[in-house]
Amino acid sequence: MESLENSAAAGTVIVAIDGPSGTGKSSTSKAVAAQLGLSYLDTGAQYRAITWWMVTNGIDLTDPGAIAAAAGKPEIVSGTDPAAPTITVDGTDVAGPIRTQEVTSKVSAVSAVPDVRTRITELQRSIALAAEKGIVVEGRDIGTTVLPDADLKIFLTASPEARAARRSGELKGADVNATREALIKRDAADSSRKTSPLAKAGDAVEVDTTELSLQQVIECVVTLVEEKRAGK
C-alpha cells in the first residue's frame, strides 16, 4: 500500500482502532478525531448499511452466493465529520435503521462474505486516503487488513461483563445477560470468519478499557496519537 505510506509522509496521521463491540471504539474514535482535528470513519456502519440494504431488498441472507451477487449494487456514502458522522444508502439516510436488532442480528452473516468485504474494504481505503488532515478509522480488521500501514494501530479490549453493561445501557434497558451472550456469539463469528477476521495486529497497542472511564480512554488514545505525531 505505497499510496498510504506516501499519505502518511505528507503530514497526515492515519489511526486504526480495532476491537470487539462494547469496548468504546465509536465514542473514543469520534472524540479523539474531534479533539485532534481529524476525520472519522465508522466502518461497522458500512457493513450495517449493506446489511440493511439486503434485508430491505429481500436478499436471501442464508445464501452467500446471493449476498455476493448483490454486494456491488447499493451506493454507500459515509460522512467523516466526527461531530456529525452520516451514512446513506442510495441517497437514503440510514443512520437510525442500521442500528435495529434485525440488522444487528444479520450483519455478521453478510460481512463474512468475501465479496462484501472486498467491496467495503476498497471503499474504506479510498476514504482514508482522501482525508487531507488524517483520519481515525474504527472497526474490526482495520489494522490487519484495511490499513495495514496505518501510522498507529490500537486494539481496545474489555471484559465481557463490562462490554455487556455498556451495550445494555446504549440499548436502553436491554437484558445484560442476554446482551453478554449476544456479544460473545458475535465475537466468535467475527473472529472465526475466513476473510479478514477480528484480530489484533502484531504492532497494535492494546488498551484494556474495563476499569477506565470513557474520558480516560480518550485521553490515553489522544496521548498515543500525539506521541506518534511527535515521533515523525
PyMOL commands that set and color helices and strands:
alter all, ss='L'
color gray80, all
select helices_A, chain A and resi 2-9+25-36+43-56+64-70+97-99+101-111+114-130+142-146+160-170+176-192+214-230
alter helices_A, ss='H'
color red, helices_A
select strands_A, chain A and resi 13-18+39-42+76-78+87-89+92-93+134-139+152-157+205-208
alter strands_A, ss='S'
color yellow, strands_A
deselect
rebuild
show_as cartoon
